[in-house]
Amino acid sequence: LSADDFDWARLDSLWSLCDDDAERYDLVSAYLRQSEELTEALQRHSHEEAWLAAADAAHKVAGATSTVGAIGVERAARSFERLARASEPPAGRRR
């Protein structure tokens, strides 16, 4: 990722909602904690070939990264979500 993969205005807008650095720290900590949990779920579901669950995790990653302006990661997560949904066999059929 590069600086071009980030929407700095979106992050500035999010920062403006915080009263001080302590709130900003709490916000970043919560984002990092959630990102780690979602990434682990995404990896686990992918290895299990549980594509709908993987797509749901990717959707959540995209939403969280969009909120903080990480548009490069958001694009990658949305692409993965589309691929995972397309990989799920129709109901009642197994690969």
Backbone hydrogen bonds, N-H to C=O, Kabsch-Sander energy under -0.5 kcal/mol:
donor,donor_aa,acceptor,acceptor_aa,energy
5,D,2,S,-1.8
6,F,3,A,-1.3
7,D,69,G,-3.3
8,W,6,F,-1.0
11,L,7,D,-1.6
12,D,8,W,-2.6
13,S,9,A,-2.3
14,L,10,R,-1.8
15,W,11,L,-2.9
16,S,12,D,-1.9
17,L,14,L,-1.3
18,C,15,W,-1.8
24,R,20,D,-1.8
25,Y,21,D,-2.8
26,D,22,A,-2.3
27,L,23,E,-2.3
28,V,24,R,-2.6
29,S,25,Y,-2.7
30,A,26,D,-2.4
31,Y,27,L,-2.3
32,L,28,V,-2.7
33,R,29,S,-2.4
34,Q,30,A,-2.6
35,S,31,Y,-2.8
36,E,32,L,-2.2
37,E,33,R,-2.1
38,L,34,Q,-2.7
39,T,35,S,-2.6
40,E,36,E,-2.3
41,A,37,E,-2.1
42,L,38,L,-2.7
43,Q,39,T,-2.4
44,R,40,E,-2.6
45,H,41,A,-2.8
46,S,42,L,-1.9
47,H,43,Q,-2.5
48,E,44,R,-1.8
49,E,46,S,-1.1
50,A,45,H,-2.8
51,W,49,E,-1.3
54,A,50,A,-2.4
55,A,51,W,-2.7
56,D,52,L,-2.3
57,A,53,A,-2.2
58,A,54,A,-2.6
59,H,55,A,-2.3
60,K,56,D,-1.9
61,V,57,A,-2.3
62,A,58,A,-2.6
63,G,59,H,-2.2
64,A,60,K,-2.6
65,T,61,V,-2.7
66,S,62,A,-2.1
67,T,63,G,-1.8
68,V,64,A,-1.2
69,G,65,T,-0.7
69,G,66,S,-0.8
70,A,65,T,-2.4
71,I,69,G,-2.1
72,G,5,D,-2.4
74,E,70,A,-2.4
75,R,71,I,-2.4
76,A,72,G,-1.8
77,A,73,V,-2.7
78,R,74,E,-2.6
79,S,75,R,-2.1
80,F,76,A,-2.4
81,E,77,A,-2.6
82,R,78,R,-2.2
83,L,79,S,-2.3
84,A,80,F,-2.9
85,R,81,E,-2.5
86,A,82,R,-2.0
87,S,83,L,-1.3
88,E,84,A,-0.9
88,E,85,R,-0.5
93,R,90,P,-2.2
